[in-house]
């Protein structure tokens, strides 16, 4: 390798300080040592890096390209060095967080901003999962922590859990939907005659789950909660929605909450879930911050609070 990070640092110092001698002072090296390093690099690459025809050495086009691209290498190298040191102190190089579709997203991003403030060098990856998809991601190694894994967990163990506050669901229909004018409480027979909107289970290996659907009901399957809310607002179908997601639409008159016969509004039992053999510091940080799940509780309250 003819090019080294040290030689790029020398070029960087010369260009910033304006001379070989000032660069040598910054690098705490002799001027002759800096000059020799540049001459050797020019000889090794067989290119002229500095034009020395004037009173001040100036970068040639080839030298400018070398320095500009080299500075990017310096940034990458410094970041890598930082990540290696953090990994040696127990921080995971990469940490994948899977969040279930029925939980509010904004508080999660606030938590991520706090994590980035720690400057530990761990690369974060986010996944949005639904139903058994969170468990699937955890057991397959595609996620390190699942926020909102539905109970019960899959057989076989190998993971740990911690319960989260339950999420309340409401049955909601568009005001122009036939069920909006139907007498309450709605019977299952009345609901069964109308299309339901359901979020697709994101599981890839585990058996898929369905929630809140009746046996003979037509189903419109959508990819995420936002699409489900939009479909119900449009009157394309009906179904259960987390109260935090439905309440703004109900207040705005775009959805109507309907009572259902013989059942109170259901709640979902959700968990934090992680592999039993995991012990990295990023995992411990998130578990500590999510201990009371106050971030999501506050987010849900803000989402349902009148503007």
Protein Blocks (a to p, Z undefined) as FASTA:
>chain_A
ZZdfklmmmmmmmmmnopaklmmmmnopafklmmmmmmmmmmmnopafbdckbmbdcddf
klmmmmmmmmmmmmmmmmmmmmmmmmmnopafbdcddddfkbcfklmmmmmmmmmmnono
pacdddddehjlmmmmmmnopafbdghiacdddehijiacdddddddddddddfkbmklm
pccdddfklmmmpccdddddfbfkbccddehiafklccdddfbfklmmmmmmnopagcdd
dfklmmmmmmnopaccdddehiacddddddddddfkbcbfklmmmmmmmmnommmmmmmm
mmmpcZZ
